[in-house]
Amino acid sequence: MPTERYLELVMMELCLDLRSLGLGETAENHPSLFGEYVRTTREEADAARQALYSDPTLGKRLEKVYSVCGNGLGGRLFDLCCLSLAYPEAGSLLEETFSGCCLSTCATLSETEPDYCELRADYDRAKLLLIADGPSAPFFRKRFSADDRLLCYLEGSMQPDSSLSALTELYSAGSPLQELYYDAGRVEEIYSALGRGGTLLQLAAEKGRGRRLLLCRACEKAGLSCLCADTSILRSMTDERRADAVKRIRREVLLEGHVLCYRGLESEEMWPLESFIRECVKPMPELPQPVCVCTGAKVELIAATDMPVSRIALPDMGRDGQIALWEGYSRLNGLKDMDCFSAGSKYRLSPLQINKAARRLAARQGSGLTTDSQAVSDVCAEVLPPAEGNIRRVHVTYTIDDLVLPPEQIQVLYNICAHVEYKRRVYDDWDMESRYSYGRNVSALFVGAPGTGKTMAVHVLSNMLHLPLYHVDLSQVMDKYVGETEKRLEEIFNVAERSNTILFFDEADGIFGKRSDVKDSKDKYANTQASYILQRIEQYEGVVILATNFNKNIDEAFMRRIRYLVEFQKPSEELRLRLWKGAFSEKTPLEGIDYQYLARSFELTGGAIKNIALNAAFLAAQEGGPITMQHILYALRDENKKLGKTMLKKDFAEYGILF
């Protein structure tokens, strides 16, 4: 084996050095270790070393070791440490004779007198590969040792240090990568940055965007392998363990020529950036490639270091990329009959999330379950991170058949759906995006009295589009302190942009109300807040639904940015008849209900009719019988009391006898 030949050479050279120091008997007293090498000549040792350098694997690896440790005392120290690891008897001999494997031992064996600066340089180089002990000793007397990874390296193994198995992943050059869509332009940009040693290469994007895949593609193009280390695991270690782990990572990169990548630094709060760079990056100026760091989109490394930083920000995947990823991951996971065009156009997911969604849908398909549009919507919502703070998801059940509205209002809802469904055709295929670089969001204002169906219409839209609906709690968003409202709204829009949800602002006039003349600082702040909201809505590319009871309370600037306006009027007699008939289930026991009378006599909203029907059902259930006109009229009277209307017998015409 190549390593055995290398160790034999080190023993030969040690015997020669002992003899030159007049310590030949010391070697002769250890026949089990040195054997026939006691009589080795310098010519034989030189020939053996030349033969080792001609070995295609071992020769290159020895050259790498000596380029790191140096061809002088540092390289000799490496040889002695490897010999002591493989043959403990050699370590005992060096300990008894020269106080162990240290630079002073190498200087004695080599009969050299290096100056202090040379010794210090050799020490710093040797530390890159070997383990230094003896904290109280002078640096040139500190004992060094080797570990199994060094002998495995000389043998030709590319497997990283076994102690790093939970911390690192190795992506070898030439290893097969999934043939899916990726941004070739970004790969070229990363590839160009790989030759800048002594720098930081930051790949900034949201988690799951494909930062590592792009880096590995660039490394593949450069013929390099990539070693990825998880910063979240490093952060959880003690200072001593982390220092040892970073040293072992650095050694892997130096020996194998890997590109080093730290991943998982998603926010500045996860690790103080200065500490991260000082502990994990700064000790590595000797690398021929930059140290790569995959961070969140908002992390700024350049502010935390004086090192040169190349920051490559990865934008969200465009619609073409999303569609291509859906197609690729559907093939990869065996998902059949998937509408990739619709999914890629409608849902804004990262590559990682698309892969998860495709796997789940394939599992559903394999179990015989449906993978229709609703199933795709549910699965896409599942793979998204849960919403937090002032936004909550609303589970919807209403369909277009449940909504009782005039045809013109129903048509506007279909128009909103078309705007979402055909964005790719209009913006990409017809190149309308070049004419509308901003303001591409789908926004609608629902105006009408309470109970006219605004909230139900929002639920129906969510169901029609198969997009999750999130309700914004304005009572928690509005804040009296300057800047807090904008901060909370920004968090809401950031969540919505990652999820491609429908954002629903109920009672929207509270935050989207008219701006006023500036008379004091409060007016100035309120107007600034309104201007911010205007700009943020225009930047948002998802669906925003605003609902208000009073159209006149909405600022005109908001109205200009609203793409669709739906006015909800109190229902006509014909619509009220449909609402009354649809208020009860087929299983609900009914007796003598005069729907025509109810629709004709009482101008009620759909919400009021629902309340009356439900209250009447509980009255009937209490009496143990079916729902009758008496139950409905009693509930109707109570509903009007809430509105401040007192009803007399005569108000019920022929049904007044029931009171």
BABA-299440 format. One record per residue: residue in one letter; x, y, z of N, C-alpha, C in turn. Coordinates in steps of 0.1 Angstrom, whole numbers, plus 5000, padded with zeros to 4 digits. Each point is the difference from the previous one (the first is absolute). Example, Ala and Ser with C-alpha at 12.3 -4.5 7.8 and 13.67 -1.06 7.14 Angstrom:
<rs>
a513249435078499150125000500950125000s499650114993500950115000499250115008
</rs>
This chain:
<rs>
m500849885000499250125000500950135000p499550104993500950124999500450065014t499049995010500350065013501149935007e500049864998501149925007501350044994r500150024987501350034994500450145005y499150095002500350135005500649995014l499349925009500549995014501349935000e500349914991501349935000501150104996l499750104991500950104996500350095012v499050035008500250095012500949935010m499849875002500949925009501450004995m500249984987501350004994500750135003e499350114997500650145002500350025015l499149955009500350025015501249925004c500249884994501249925003501350084996l499950064988501250084995500350115009d498950075005500250125008500649965014l499549885005500549965013501549964999r500449944989501449964998500950134998s499450104993500850124999500250075013l499149985009500250065013500749925010g500649884995500749915009499149925009l498749984995499149925008499549884993g501049944992499649884992499649895009e500649995012499649895009498550015004t499550125001498650025004499149934989a500350014987499249934990500249855001e501349965002500349865001499349935011n499750085011499349945012498549994997h499550034989498649994996499849924987p500549885000499949924988498649974994s499149995009498649984996499450124992l500650125003499550124993500850024987f501350005001500850044989500549894991g500349875006500449894992501250034991e499849964987501250024991500350144997y499050095004500350144996501150075008v500549925010501150065008501250024991r500249924990501250024991499750084987t498950075000499650074988501050114997t500350024987500950114996499250124995r500650125000499350124995499549984986e500849934991499649984987498749924999e500049905008498849915000498750085004a500250085011498950085004499550104990d501050064993499650104990499349934988a500449884997499449924989498649975004a499849965013498649965004499150125000r500550125004499250115000499650044985q501049994991499750034986498949904995a500149885004499049904995498650045006l499950045012498750045006499450124992y500950104997499550114992499549974986s500449894995499649954987498649935001d499649975012498749935001498950114997p499049974991499150104995499150055011t499749925011499250055011500850065011l500949915005500750045012501050124997g500650004989500950114996499350135001k498950014994499250135000499650045014r499649905007499650035014501150045009l501249944998501150055008500450144996e500050034988500350144995499050105007k498749965000499050085007500450035014v500349895007500350015015501250095002y501149984992501250085002499850154996s499050024990499750144996499350075012v499349925008499350065011501050025012c500649895004500950005012501450064997g500450004987501350054997500949884997n501150024992500949894997501149995011g500050095010501049995010499649935012l500150075012499749935012498549975001g499150084995498649975000499749874993g500649974989499749884992500649885008r501250025006500649895007499249975013l499450105006499249985012498749914996f499550034988498849924995500449864999d501249974994500449864998500249935013l500650065010500249945013498649975007c499150104999498749985007499249884993c500149994987499349884993500749875004l501350005001500749885004499649965015s499950105009499749975014498549955001l499250054991498649955000499949864996a500749964989499949874995500849905008y501150045006500949925008500250075014p499249965010500250075013501449985006e500749894996501449985005500950124995a499750044988500850124995499750125008g498850025004499650125008500749995013s500149885007500649995013501550034998l500649954989501550034998500250154999l499250074992500250144999499850075013e499049955008499750075013501249985009e500649885001501149975009501350084996t500250014987501250054995500050154998f498950054995499950154996498850075006s499349955009498950065006498850014991g499849904991498849994991500250074987c498850004993500050064986499750155002c501150074998499950155001501050064990l499950134998500950074991501549995005s500250005013501449995005500549864997t499249905000500549864996500450004985c499250064992500350004985501250084998a500250125007501250084999501349925004t499949925011501149915004500349904990l499049934995500249894990500650064987s499650124997500550054987501350085002e500450015013501350075003500050154994t498850065001499950144995499850095012e500250134998499850105010499150114994p498749974999499150114994499950115010d499750124994499850115009498650005005y499750095009498750005007498850024990c500250094990498950024991499749884991e501149934996499849884992499349895008l500349995013499449905008498550035002r499750135002498650045002499249984987a500650024988499349984988499749854998d501049915004499849864999498949955009y500050065012499049975010498650034995d499850124994498750044995499649914989r500949964991499649914989499749865005a500849955010499749875005498649995006k499650105007498750005007498949984990l500250034988498949994990499549864998l501049905002499749864998500149925012l500950035009500349925012499350065012i500049925011499350045013501150035009a500050125006501050055009499549995014d500949955009499749995014501050075008g499950005014500950065009499950155000p498850065005499850145000501050085007s500749955010500950085008501450004994a500349914990501350004995500350104990p501250044997500350094989499649944987f499750084990499449944988500949904993f501350025001500949914993500249875007r499549995013500049885007498649935002k499050074995498749945000499949874993r499449895006500049874993498950004990f500249944989499149994989499649854999s498849984994499649864997499150004988a499949884993499249994988498849915004d499050004991498849915003499849924987d499049915001499749904989499750074987r499450125000499650064988501250034991l501250035006501250034992500549884993l500049885007500449884993499049964989c498850025003498949974990500250094988y500350125002500250094989501249964991l501149965007501249954992499749884992e499049925006499749874993499150034988g499450124999499250044988498550025003s499649995013498650025003499650144999m498850034994499550135000498950025010q499649905008499050015010500550105011p499150105003500450105010500249935014d500750075009500249965013498749955006s500149885006498749935005499450085011s500850085007499450095011499150114995l500150024986499250114994498849954993s499749875002498949944992498650065002a499750045013498850075003500050154996l501150054998500250154998500150044985t500549914992500450044986499449904990e499850054988499649914988501050044989l500549894993500950024989499349984987y500150094991499549994987501250004990s500349874995501249984993499950054986a501150054994500050044986499749884991g499150034991499649894990498949915005s499650025013498949915005498750054993p499149904997498750044993499250095009l499450104993499150095006498749994993q498950035007498749994994499950104988e499549944989499950084988498750085000l499950105008498950095001500350144996y499050084999500350144996500850075010y501050084996500850095008500450124992d500350105007500450134994501450004995a500249984987501449984994500850135002g499350124999500750125002500650025014r499249955010500550015014501249905002v499949884994501149915000501350064995e499950074988501150064994500650115009e499150075007500550115009500749945012i499549895005500749935012501349944995y500049944988501249944994501150104999s499750124996501050114998500650045013a499249995011500550045013500849905007l500049884995500749895007501550015000g500650084991501450024999500650105009r499150075008500550115009500349955014g501249955002500449955013500150115010g499949975013500150105011498850095001t498849964994498850085000498949925005l498950075003498749945003499050014988l499449884997499050004990498749985007q499150105000498749985006498949984990l499349895002498849974992498850035008a499350114997498950045009498749974993a499149935007498749974995499249945011e498749984998499249945010500349855001k499849945011500349855002499249924990g500749904994499449924990500150054986r500750114998500050064986500949924991g500949925005500949924991501450065000r500450065011501350065001501149904998r499949895008501049894999500149944986l498849974994500049944987500750094990l499850135000500750094991501550005003l500350005013501550005003500649874995c499349885002500549884996500149994984r499150064993500150014986501250084996a500350115006501150084997501349925003c500049935012501249925003500249894990e499049944996500049894990500750064987k499650124996500550064988501550035002a500450035012501450035003500849885003g499449885000500749875003500349995015l499350075009500250005014498949935008s500349955011499049945010499750115010c498949985007499550105009499749935014l500650055010499749965014499150105007c498849955003499050095007500049975015a500150115008499949985014498850085006d499349945009498850055006500350105012t499850124998500350105010499149985013s498849954998499149995012500649895009i500749904995500649905009501250065006l500850074992501250075006499650095012r499050074998499650105010499649935013s499549884999499549935012501249945008m501250004994501149935007500650105010t500849935009500850085010501150074992d500650105006501150074993501249914996e500349905009501149914998499749914988r498849945001499649914989499950074987r499450125000499950074987501350034994a501050045008501350034995500749884994d499849885006500549884995499349964987a498750024999499349974988500450094989v500150135002500450094990501449974995k500949965009501349964995500049884991r499249905004499949884992499350034986i499050095000499450044987501150074992r500850095006501050074992501049904995r500449905007500949904996499549924988e498749975000499449934988500150084988v499750135001500150094989501450024994l501050015009501350014996500649884993l499649885006500549884994499449964987e498750014999499249954989499850114989g500250135004499750104990498550034999h499249965010498650034999499750155000v498950044995499450135002499249995013l500350085010499350005013498850085000c498949955004498750075001499449985013y499750125007499249995012498650034997r499149925004498550024997499350015013g498750054999499250015012500050135007l500750104995500150135007498850094994e498849965004498850064994499750145005s500450045012499850135005501150045009e500150145002501150055008499949965014e498849965005499849965014500549865002m500149924990500449865002501549995005w500850104997501449995005500550154998p500650055011500750134998501049994988l499750084990500849984987501550025003e500450105008501450025003500649885006s499349935009500549885006500249894990f499049994992500049894990501250024991i500250124995501150024990501449985008r500150055012501249995007500449865003e499049925004500349865004500149904988c499250024990499849904990500750044986v500150134998500550044986501450075001k500250095009501250085000501349915001p500049885006501249925001500449944987m499450034988500249934988500450094988p501050085002500350094989500849924989e500549885003500849934991499349924989l498650005000499249934991500150064986p500149914990500050064986498650044995q499049955007498650044996499450085012p499050084997499350075011499349915009v499850045012499149935009498650044997c499149914997498650034996499149995012v499150095001499050005011498650024994c499149905003498650014996499250075011t499550114997499350085010498650034996g499250055010498750064996500150124992a498950044994500050114990500550135007k499750025013500250135006501350005009v500849905000501249995007501150084992e500750095007501050084994501449975006l500849914994501349975005501050114998i499850084990501050104997500150105012a499050025008500050095011500849945012a500249875000500649935011501449974999t500750034989501349964997500850104991d501350005002500850094991500549914988m499649884999500449914989499250044987p500649984989499250034987498949904999v498850054998498849924999499350024986s499849884994499250004987498649955003r499150095000498649975003499249974988i499449884999499249974988498649975006a499150094997498649995005499249924989l499349895005499249924991498650045001p499450054989498650045000499149885001d498750035003499049895000500049944986m499649875000499849944987498950064992g500250034987499050054991499049894997r499050044993498949914996500649884992d500850034990500649904991500849905009g500850055009500749915009499249925009q498950065005499149925008499349894992i499650034988499449894992501049894997a501250044996501049904997500449915012l500050065012500349935012498849905003w498850044998498949915002500149884990e500350034988500249904990501149905004g501150065004501249915004499749925012y499550065010499749925012498949904999s499050034991498949914997500649874994r500950024990500749894994500849925010l500850075008500949945010499249925010n498850045004499349935010498949914995g499949994986499049914994498650055001l499950135001498650075000499550014986k498849954998499449994986498950104999d499750054988498950094997499950125009m501250065003500150125008499950124991d499150095003499950134993501150095005c501249984994501150085004499950154997f499350034988499950134996499250085010s498949945005499150075009500750025014a500649895004500750005014501250104999g500850004990501150094999499650154999s498950024993499550144998499350065013k499449915008499250045011500750015013y500849895003500649995013501450055000r500450085010501450055001500749915011l500749904995500749915009501450004996s500949965010501449994998500249864993p501249974994500249874994499949895011l500450025012499949905011498549985002q499250105001498649985003499349934988i500450034988499449934989500349855000n501249975004500449865001499249935010k499850065012499249955010498649984996a499450104993498649994995499949894990a500949994991499949894990500149865006r500949995011500149875006498749965007r499450105007498749975007498949974990l499950074989499049984990500249864994a501349964998500249874994499649895010a500350035013499549905010498549985000r499350124999498649994999499549924988q500750034989499649934988500249855001g501249965007500349865002499049935009s499350085009499049955009498650004994g499950044988498750004993499250125003l500650115007499350125003500050104988t499150095000500050104989501150105001t500450054988501050105000499550124991d498750035003499450114992500550145005s499450104995500550145004499950035015q498949955006499950025014501149935008a500349874996501149935006501350074999v500350054988501250074998500150135009s498850075001500050125008500349965015d499449895005500149965014501549965002v500649934991501449955002500950125000c499850094990500850125000500050085013a498850015005499850075013500749935011e500149865000500649935010501550025000v500650014989501550014999500550145004l499150105000500450135004500150015015p501050095005500150025014498750065006p499649965012498850065005500050155002a498950064998500050155001500050035015e500750115004500150055013499650145002g499850045012499750145003498650054997n499950104993498750074997499349954988i500349884996499349944988499749865003r498849964997499549865002499349944988r500249874999499349944988498649975003v499150024990498649985001499749874991h499449905006499649884992498650034994v500049984987498750044993499349884995t498750015000499149894995499050054989y499850135000499050054990500449984986t499149974991500350004986499150104993i500250024987499350104992498549975000d499649875002498649975001499350055012d500850025011499550055012499750165000l500650064990500050155000498850054992v499250075006498850064994500250154997l500450034988500350134996499550034985p499850124996499650034987501149954990p499649974987501049954991501250084997e499850145000501250094998501049995011q499649985012501049985011500749874999i499249894997500649874998501150014989q499750074989501050014989501350075005v499950105008501250065005500949905008l499449915007500749905007500749914990y499449964989500649924990501150084993n499950134999501050084994501350005009i499850015013501149995009500749874999c499349894999500649874998500849994987a499550064990500750004987501350075001h500050115008501250085001501149925007v499749915009500949915007500449894991e499149934993500249884992500850034988y499950124994500650024987501250115001k500550015012501150105001501249964991r500349884999501249964992499850034985r498849974996499750024985500150154997v499450085009499950154997501450065002y500649985012501350065003501249954993d500049864998501249944994499849984985d499049924996499849974986499750124992w499250095005499650124993500950125003d501049985009501050105003499350135006m498949995007499450125006500850045012e500949915006500750045011501050114997s500550014988500950114996499350145000r498750005000499250125000499550035014y500049905009499550025014501049945009s501150085003501049955008499649995015y499050075003499550005014498550015000g499449985011498550015000499349884994r500749885001499449884994499249925009n499850055012499249935010498549994996v499349905006498649994998499350055012s499450124999499450065012498550034997a499249985010498650024999499450065012l499050094999499450075011498549955000f499649945011498649955002499350105009v499050074994499350105007498549965002g499550025012498649975003499750005014a498750005003499550005014500349875006p500149995014500249885006498949894996g500549884998499149894997499749984985t500650084992499750004985500849894993g501049945007500749894993501550034997k500550105006501450034996501049895005t499949965013500949905005499849874993m498749964998499849884993500650004986a499950114993500650014987501549985000v500750055010501449985002500349855002h499249935008500149865001499849934987v499150044992499749944988501250014990l500650125000501150034992501249915003s500249985013501149915005499749864995n498749965000499749864996500149994985m499650104992500150004986501550004995l500850075007501450014996500949895006h499449935010500849905007501350075006l499850115006501150075007499650025014p501049995009499650025014499650145003l499150015009499550145004500550035014y500650125001500550055013499350135004h499550005012499350125005500950085008v500150134997500950095008499250065011d500549995012499350055012500550155002l499250094995500450145000500150065014s499249945009500150055014501349985006q500849894995501349985005501150074992v499650044988501050074991500150145003m498950075003500150155002500750025014d500950105000500750035012500250155001k499950055012500150145002501550054999y500949915001501450044999500550014986v500850104997500450034986500949894995g499649954988500749904993499649855003e499349985011499649875004499049944990t499050084996499049944991500749964987e500950084994500749974988500849875002k500649995011500949885003499149875000r498950015006499149885001499449974986l499650104993499549984986501149944991e501250045002501149954992500249855003e499949965012500149865004498949924993i498850065000498849934994500249984985f500550114993500249984986501149914997n501149995008501149914998499549855001v499149985010499549865002499149974987a499250094996499149984989500849984987e501150074998500849984988500649874999r500449945012500649875000499049894997s498750035003499049905000499050014988n500150124993499050034989498649985005t499650075010498749985006499150124995i498749985004499150114999500050075013l500350135000500050085012498750075001f499349995011498750055002500050105012f499750134996500050115010498550035002d499449965011498650045003500050135007e498850074999499950145005501250084996a500350004987501350064995500150155001d498950065002500050155001500850055012g500249915010500750035012501550034997i500549934989501450024997500350064986f499049994992500150054986499150124998g499750075011499150125000500750124993k499250104999500450124993501150085007r501050054993501050085005499450145002s500650075010499450145003501150104999d499650135001501050115000500849995012v501350044998500949995012499850125009k499549985012499850105010501049985012d500449885002500949975011500849884997s500949965009500849884998499349874998k498849995006499249884999499549994986d499650114994499549994986501149964991k501250065002501249974992500349855000y500049955012500349855002498949924993a498850035002498949934994500150004985n500350114994500250014985501249924996t501150005007501249924997499649855000q499349965010499649865002499149964988a499150084996499149974988500949994987s500950094999500950004988500849874999y500549965012500749875000499149884996i498850005005499149894997499750004985l499850124994499850014985501149934993q501250045003501249944993500149855002r499749965012500249855003499049924993i498850054999499049924992500450004985e500550104995500450014986501149904997q500949985010501149914998499649855002y499049985007499549865003499449944987e500449884997499649944987498949895003g499549995012499049905003498650074999v499149945007498650045000499750075013v499550135000499650075011498550044999i499249965010498650035000499750105012l499450114997499650105011498550005001a499550005012498650005002499650125009t499050074996499650125008498550024999n499450055010498650035000499750144992f501050084999499850134995501150044989n499650004988500950034989500650145001k499250095005500550145000501150025010n500249905009501150025011501449964994i500049944988501349954995500750114992d501350025003500850114993499949984985e500050114993499949994985501349944994a501150025007501349944995499949855000f499349955011499849865001499149954988m499050074998499049974990500749994986r501050094997500749994987500849874999r500449955011500849885000499249875001i498750015003499149895000499649964986r500349874997499749964986498549964998y499449955011498649954998499250065012l498850054997499050055010498749924999v499649945011498849925001499150075010e498850054996499150065009498949905004f499949985012499049905006498850085004q498949984993498750075004499149905008k499150065007499049925006499249924990p499849875002499449914990498650044996s499749984987498650034995499149895006e498750014997499049905004500349874995e500449994987500449884993501149935007l501150085003501149945007499749965014r499250085007499649965014499349875000l499249984990499349874999501049884999r501050024992501149904999500749985013l500250125006500749995013499249925011w498750035000499249935010500049854997k499849964988500049864996501349935002g501150084999501349935003500550015014a499150065009500550025014499949875008f499249904995499849885007500649884992s500549905008500549884994498949914995e500349914991499049904996499549915011k500949985011499649925011499350075011t499850144998499350085010498549975000p499449975011498549984999499350135000l499250024990499250134998498549974998e499250105004498549984999499450134998g499450014988499250124996500750134999i501249994994500850134999499650074987d499650135002499550084989501250094995y500849944991501250074995499650134993q498949994992499650124992499750125009y499349975011499650115010501350055006l500949925004501250055007500950084991a500149964987500850084990499450134997r498650004999499350124996499950105011s499849955012499650095011501250075007f501249945000501150045009501250024991e500550135000501250034993501349975009l500449884999501149955008501249974992t501250015006501249964993500249855002g500949954992500349855001500549965014g500850095006500549975013498949995011a499050104998498949995010499149884998i499849964987499249884998500749885005k501349994999500749885006499950005015n500150125007499850005014498649965004i499050054993498649975003499749854999a500549944989499849864997500749915011l501250045004500749925010499350015014n499650125004499350025013498749935000a499350004988498749935000500249855001a501149954995500349865001500249965015f500650085008500249975014498750015008l499250104996498750015007499249874997a500049954988499249884997500649885006a501349995001500749895006499750005015q499850115006499750015015498649945002e499150024991498649955001499949864995g501049954993499949864996499349984987g499750114992499249984988500750064988p499350004988500650064989500050155000i500750074991500050155000498850044993t499350105006498750054995500250154998m498950064994500150144998500050085013q499449945010500150075013501450015005h500849904999501450005004500850104992i499750014987500850094991499650145004l498750035002499650145002500550055014y500049915010500550035013501550044999a500849924992501450034998500250134992l499150024990500050124992499850135009r499049995009499850115009501250035009d500649895005501250025009501250064992e500149964987501150064992499850144997n498850054998499750144998500250085013k499849945012500350075012501450045001k500949914995501450035001500350134991l499250024990500250124992499350125005g499349995011499350115006498650014994k499449904994498750004994499049925008t499050065005499049935007498849974991m499749874999498949954991498749975008l498950054994498749975006499349894992k498849965006499249894993499750044986k499650134998499650044987501149994989d501250015005501249994991500149864993f499349905006500149874995498849964992a499150104997498849984991499249875005e499749914990499249895004500649905010y501350025002500749915010500150075014g499350115002500050075013499349925010i499149914996499349925010500949905008l501249984995500949915006500750075013f499750135002500750065011498950035011
</rs>
